[in-house]
Amino acid sequence: MLKEERQQIILDKLSTDKKVTLVDLGQILNVSYDSVRRDIIELEDRGLLKKVHGGAIANSYLSIKASKGLGIVNTEFVTIAKKAMKLIENHKIILMDGGTTNFYIAEQLPKNMEITVVTNNPHLATALAEHPKVEIILLGGSFYKRYQITLGSKTFQDLEHIHADIYFMGTNSINPELGLAIRHYEESLLKQKMMSISRKIVTCVIEEKINREENYKVCDFTALDYLITSLSPTDNLLSGFRNKNVEIL
């Protein structure tokens, strides 16, 4: 089997399962663990998936785009977006970084809303192109295909000129004791910089990210002003997050 054929099979499986393991792929493709791992790394470098421990997950932006094309609506994103809208007011500066949830929230903004959105996510900026009253500031820097964001010294420099009213911060995990963490060290530093220039800090997370652990800590949970999930604030899964001076929506 040619490399291109293997990689297409990997992408096809991701489009339906949303995640794959290296072991399973090795059995499906009848190749070694190292061959599958090389394919995964190459596909990640092309921005087509995200490598995780022991496997890969679908690229966030591409997954949403594909799902919408099939008429599929993720009810978890819908619920989170509705809650997030309560915090977004006209004539405010909204800072939004990378991630699936922020992309979906941006798409759902009312067309008549008058705000400024600052982002290092080119796909998010493009999603706002049809919002005539939204001013878009796209932060510069090197484009990291792996994470679908701009990153680097230029991104930090651009932030020096901005004071955001509210920052919607993406995260890979949230834990009441360990805080918020992601998979990329330099991006964790960028998020800390974004926090420092923002009056209010919000994170919107899907259920699978709650009480997980990742490698690079961004901040303590108590550094947030708001936590938004698709769950009821009284849900048992959120019990460890309550009574910490963070409003849960």
Secondary structure, DSSP 8 states (H G I E B T S, - for coil): --HHHHHHHHHHHHHHHSEEEHHHHHHHHT--HHHHHHHHHHHHHTTSEEEETTEEEE-HHHHHHHHHHTT---HHHHHHHHHHHTT--TT-EEEE-SSHHHHHHHHTS-TT---EEEES-HHHHHHTTT-TT-EEEE--SEEETTTTEEESHHHHHHHTT--EEEEE---SEEETTTEEEES-HHHHHHHHHHHHTEEEEEEE--GGGBT---SEEEE-GGG-SEEE-SS-TT-GGGGGGTTSS-EE-
